[in-house]
Amino acid sequence: MKEIKTEKELTEMMMQDSPMPPSVMDTTGYGNLGFECGCGKFHGVNDPSIQQIASYRPVKIMFKCDTHYTKVRIKGIFKQTCISEWTCKNTLLSKIVKSKGL
């Protein structure tokens, strides 16, 4: 998993895929499927303490825990696995949002 540390790098990563509302990807069928988070822990895709921030095609989801955003790709048809593509600290993304006035 790539750790994003600069605003420029984060902006480039955010532009790679077109975001959709988090509700586009229904994760209830994934049960207790987990992913590696940037905070160093594993979280479940349906963990109520983890927010789904955005969805991307084909099956990618941006998750937010207390300290990190992590973009995860879910692959597999009969047996699913999560691949954490990249992560960044919450403070980095909030800095970009504030500077752009979003």
C-alpha positions in Angstrom: 0.0 0.0 0.0 1.3 3.4 -0.9 1.4 6.1 1.8 0.6 9.5 0.4 2.5 12.3 2.2 2.2 15.4 0.1 -0.8 17.5 -1.1 0.4 17.2 -4.7 0.7 13.4 -4.5 -2.8 13.2 -2.9 -4.4 15.4 -5.5 -2.9 13.2 -8.3 -4.2 10.0 -6.7 -7.7 11.6 -6.2 -7.8 12.4 -9.9 -7.2 8.9 -11.1 -10.8 7.6 -10.6 -14.1 9.4 -10.7 -15.7 9.4 -7.3 -19.3 8.4 -6.8 -21.5 8.5 -3.6 -20.5 5.9 -1.0 -24.0 4.3 -1.3 -23.3 3.1 -4.9 -21.3 0.1 -3.5 -23.3 -2.0 -1.2 -20.9 -3.9 1.1 -23.5 -5.8 3.1 -22.8 -8.9 1.0 -19.1 -8.9 2.0 -19.9 -9.8 5.6 -16.7 -9.5 7.7 -14.3 -9.0 4.8 -11.4 -6.8 6.1 -8.8 -4.5 4.8 -5.4 -3.2 5.9 -5.8 0.5 7.0 -3.1 3.1 7.0 -3.4 3.3 10.8 -1.8 -0.2 10.9 -4.9 -2.1 11.9 -7.3 -4.2 9.9 -10.9 -3.0 9.7 -14.0 -4.7 8.4 -15.7 -3.1 5.3 -18.9 -3.2 7.3 -17.4 -2.0 10.6 -19.8 0.7 12.0 -16.9 2.7 13.3 -15.4 3.1 9.8 -16.9 5.5 7.3 -17.4 4.8 3.6 -16.5 8.1 2.0 -16.8 7.4 -1.8 -17.1 4.6 -4.3 -15.3 4.1 -7.6 -15.7 1.7 -10.5 -15.2 -1.2 -10.8 -15.2 -2.1 -7.0 -13.2 0.4 -5.0 -14.1 2.2 -1.8 -12.6 5.1 0.2 -12.8 4.4 3.9 -12.1 6.7 6.8 -11.0 5.6 10.3 -10.1 7.9 13.2 -6.7 8.7 11.7 -6.5 7.7 8.0 -8.2 7.6 4.7 -7.6 4.3 2.8 -8.6 3.5 -0.8 -9.4 -0.2 -1.1 -10.0 -2.4 -4.2 -12.2 -5.4 -3.6 -11.5 -8.2 -6.1 -12.8 -11.7 -6.7 -16.1 -13.3 -7.6 -16.6 -16.4 -5.4 -14.0 -15.4 -2.8 -13.3 -11.7 -2.2 -10.2 -10.1 -1.0 -9.3 -6.5 -0.3 -6.2 -4.7 -1.7 -5.4 -1.5 0.0 -4.2 0.8 -2.8 -3.1 3.9 -0.9 -3.6 5.7 2.4 -3.1 9.2 3.8 -3.5 10.8 7.2 -6.9 12.6 7.8 -5.1 15.8 8.4 -3.6 15.9 4.9 -6.9 15.5 3.1 -8.6 18.1 5.4 -5.8 20.5 4.6 -6.5 20.2 0.9 -10.3 20.6 1.5 -9.7 23.8 3.5 -7.3 25.3 1.0 -9.6 24.7 -1.9 -12.7 25.9 0.0 -14.6 22.7 -0.5 
